[in-house]
Amino acid sequence: MRTRVKELLLYLLPLPLLLGSLFIGPSEVVGPQDVLSWILRSMHIPTMSMNDEALVNAVIINVRLPRIILVFLTGAALTMSGNSMQALFRNPLVSPDILGLSSGAAFGAALALAIPALPLQTTAFVFGLAAVAMSYFLAISRKVVSTVSLILAGVIVSGIFTSGLTIVQFLTDPFKLQTIVHWTMGNMHNASWKKVISAAPPIVLGGIWLFLMRWRMNVLALGDEETRAVGLNPEREKLLILIPATLVATASVAVVGVIGMVGLAVPHMVRMMVGTDNRKALPASCVFGGSFLLVVDDFSRAIASFEIPIGIFTTLIGSPFFIYLLKKKRLRFGEE
């Protein structure tokens, strides 16, 4: 009974956070009272007048609402991707970054920022997918992809794209360089409905795909021999999970930049709450990952008069958490 209550509270967590995030923002003109009045009016409940109704509508609908949705989608995507890859490779240190995804997307974004003719989101998305594809094909040996080979290939590909990013930064204009560096920190300050519309379809599609494959992750987590014993091809099943896991992570990185530690640390938090069964862990990753990043983003907006890139806070939070897991010897997969 206590477990069911815990799971119910976990799935209801996004509702108050999404609502409360509407009240947080740097605009002094639109205060909490104006936001409350806007919410009540949206529910057709009579309320007091707002300072400037047109301004309140513009700030909430065009600034805060798309940012909240984009933040939640990004957190959900990165956490689902990290959870899937850790289960797939049976390795607690695996994340979307380990296969070169973030490095590839960062290189693509830097290239687009240096060459205005290239579209930023599309270029970052394509190079992110290309990096993972390179890692996968480099790891293939006799039609078999071992976990160790794939991770090593990911490290090599990540190094190649990181070097490419350094070259672009060295050759680009100093004014554009600042934009590139800021993008690699991960930021949400330029969130818009356009970015939500471009990121939502691949994230939702990939999320549904992973949700349908969650029981196969449990089988793959047992090992290749056990997977073959139940009549499944482990190489094919790994690819069928790797594709949507890459899709959701790349779609999010392409619009908000590189946000570290979310895909690595948050899946461990989820498994500490609901266990290692991916039938529960994957949907919980979606809910908790989005909620986690939403809280971090609210903090990054409220802590100072200027906005601090969200990627800085996720790294500061994730690193001590991993130190805790390391000291408690709880980094072994399946024992979180």
Secondary structure by P-SEA (a helix, b strand, c coil): caaaaaaaaaaaaaaaaaaaaaaccccccccaaaaaaaaaaaacbbbbbcccaaaaaaaaacccaaaaaaaaaaaaaaaaaaaaaaaaaccccccccccaaaaaaaaaaaaaaacccccaaaaaaaaaaaaaaaaaaaacccccccaaaaaaaaaaaaaaaaaaaaaaaaaccaaaaaaaaaaaacccccccaaaaaacaaaaaaaaaaaaaaaaaaaaaaacaaaaaaacccaaaaaaaaaaaaaaaaaaaaacccccccccccaaaaaaaccccccccaaaaaaaaaaaaaaaaaaaaaccccccccaaaaaaaaaaaaaaaaaaacccccccc
